[in-house]
């Protein structure tokens, strides 16, 4: 059980990183090649916009999820920062619980859009739009899992939680899921 949880978490986080970086590379490369083709040959690549649109969608959605896990999104927390640590923790737990509800809802909505996107095809390659939309399902699902991890961490290890969500915190990076499971088993006995 411990190895399975750690393996799934590692797979989820590495998938985000690898796919997001690969897709930004594809986006930039095809865009540069297409601009070069336009100026040199006075003609653009007919499928470039289609591929760039799909790659950019994957880059953005998985990049959002990746940054959420790493606590890299901008935040205005000057009021929260002035609170006592115990009150700050309550505010953060509440905010992550609200985000969890929002991410679960967005996962559900993106599943619906992805299913409907299976009927619409792109112009050049005739790829279903669901290939583009499934990136939202994966990203919102991942952010739901990360929100659960943040709430769990806040409940079990409040000092570490506050360090991880602070301005210089690293979010859930370097979090050992196996250690979390061990901690949970130790308190449940």
C-alpha positions in Angstrom: 0.0 0.0 0.0 2.8 2.4 0.9 4.7 1.8 -2.3 1.6 2.1 -4.4 0.6 5.5 -2.9 4.1 6.8 -3.3 4.4 5.5 -6.9 1.0 7.0 -7.9 1.9 10.4 -6.4 5.4 10.3 -8.1 3.8 9.3 -11.4 1.2 12.1 -11.1 3.8 14.8 -10.4 6.3 13.6 -12.9 3.7 13.4 -15.6 2.8 17.0 -15.0 6.4 18.2 -15.3 7.4 16.1 -18.3 4.2 16.7 -20.4 4.1 20.5 -19.5 7.7 21.0 -20.5 7.4 18.9 -23.6 4.4 20.7 -24.8 5.9 24.2 -24.2 8.9 23.0 -26.3 6.5 21.8 -29.1 4.6 25.1 -28.9 7.7 27.3 -29.2 9.4 25.1 -31.9 6.4 24.9 -34.2 5.6 28.6 -33.7 9.2 29.6 -34.6 9.2 27.2 -37.6 5.9 28.6 -38.8 7.1 32.2 -38.5 10.3 31.2 -40.4 8.1 29.5 -43.1 5.9 32.6 -43.5 8.8 34.9 -44.0 11.0 32.6 -46.1 8.4 30.8 -48.2 5.5 33.3 -47.9 3.3 30.4 -46.7 2.6 29.1 -43.3 2.3 25.4 -42.2 -1.4 24.5 -42.5 -1.5 22.4 -39.4 0.7 24.5 -37.1 -2.2 26.4 -35.4 -4.0 23.2 -34.6 -0.9 21.5 -33.0 0.1 24.7 -31.2 -3.4 25.0 -29.8 -3.4 21.5 -28.4 0.1 21.8 -27.0 -0.6 25.2 -25.5 -3.7 23.8 -23.7 -1.6 21.0 -22.2 1.1 23.4 -21.2 -1.2 25.8 -19.5 -3.4 23.3 -17.6 -0.6 21.1 -16.4 1.5 24.2 -15.6 -1.2 25.6 -13.4 -1.4 22.3 -11.5 2.4 22.1 -11.2 2.6 25.6 -9.8 -0.3 24.9 -7.4 1.6 21.9 -6.0 4.8 24.0 -5.7 3.0 27.0 -4.1 4.2 29.1 -6.9 1.0 31.1 -7.7 0.8 34.7 -6.7 -1.0 35.4 -3.5 -1.9 38.4 -1.4 -1.8 37.2 2.2 -0.6 40.3 4.1 -3.7 40.1 6.3 -3.3 36.4 6.9 0.5 36.8 7.6 -0.3 39.1 10.5 -2.5 36.5 12.2 -1.4 34.2 15.0 -0.1 30.8 13.6 -3.1 28.9 15.0 -5.5 31.3 13.3 -3.5 31.4 10.1 -3.7 27.6 10.0 -7.5 27.8 10.3 -7.7 30.3 7.5 -5.5 28.2 5.3 -7.4 25.0 6.0 -10.6 26.8 5.1 -9.2 28.3 1.9 -7.8 24.9 0.8 -11.1 23.2 1.6 -12.9 25.8 -0.6 -10.3 25.3 -3.3 -10.8 21.5 -3.0 -14.6 21.9 -3.6 -13.9 24.2 -6.5 -11.4 21.8 -8.1 -13.7 18.8 -7.7 -16.5 20.8 -9.4 -14.1 21.9 -12.2 -13.0 18.3 -12.6 -16.6 17.2 -13.0 -17.3 20.1 -15.5 -14.2 19.4 -17.5 -15.2 15.7 -17.8 -18.5 16.8 -19.3 -16.8 19.1 -21.8 -14.2 16.4 -22.7 -17.0 13.9 -23.4 -18.8 16.5 -25.6 -15.5 17.4 -27.3 -15.2 13.9 -28.6 -17.8 14.8 -31.2 -16.0 17.8 -32.6 -12.9 17.3 -34.8 -10.1 19.6 -35.6 -9.8 20.9 -39.2 -6.6 19.4 -40.4 -5.8 16.2 -38.5 -9.4 15.4 -37.6 -8.4 14.9 -33.9 -11.3 15.0 -31.4 -11.2 18.1 -29.3 -11.3 15.8 -26.2 -7.6 15.4 -26.7 -7.2 19.1 -25.9 -9.9 19.2 -23.2 -8.6 16.1 -21.2 -5.7 18.3 -20.0 -8.2 20.2 -17.9 -9.6 17.0 -16.3 -6.1 15.9 -15.4 -5.1 19.3 -14.0 -8.2 19.8 -11.9 -8.0 16.2 -10.6 -4.4 16.7 -9.6 -5.2 20.0 -7.9 -8.0 18.3 -6.0 -5.5 15.7 -4.8 -3.0 18.4 -3.9 -5.7 20.3 -1.9 -6.4 17.1 0.0 -2.7 16.8 0.8 -2.5 20.4 2.0 -5.5 20.0 4.3 -4.1 16.7 5.6 -0.7 18.3 6.2 -2.3 21.2 8.0 -4.2 18.9 10.3 -1.3 16.5 11.0 1.8 18.7 10.9 0.8 22.3 11.3 4.3 23.7 11.7 5.5 22.1 8.5 2.3 23.1 6.7 2.8 26.8 7.6 6.4 26.6 6.3 5.3 25.0 3.1 2.5 27.6 2.3 4.5 30.6 3.4 5.9 33.1 0.8 9.1 31.1 0.5 7.6 27.7 1.0 7.9 24.9 -1.6 4.4 23.6 -1.4 4.2 19.9 -1.7 7.5 19.5 -3.4 9.8 17.1 -1.6 6.9 15.8 0.4 7.3 12.1 1.0 3.8 10.5 0.7 5.2 7.3 2.4 6.1 9.4 5.4 2.6 10.8 5.4 1.1 7.3 5.4 3.4 6.2 8.2 2.3 9.2 10.3 -1.3 8.4 9.6 -0.9 4.8 10.7 1.0 5.8 13.8 -1.8 8.1 15.0 -4.6 5.7 14.1 -3.3 2.8 16.3 
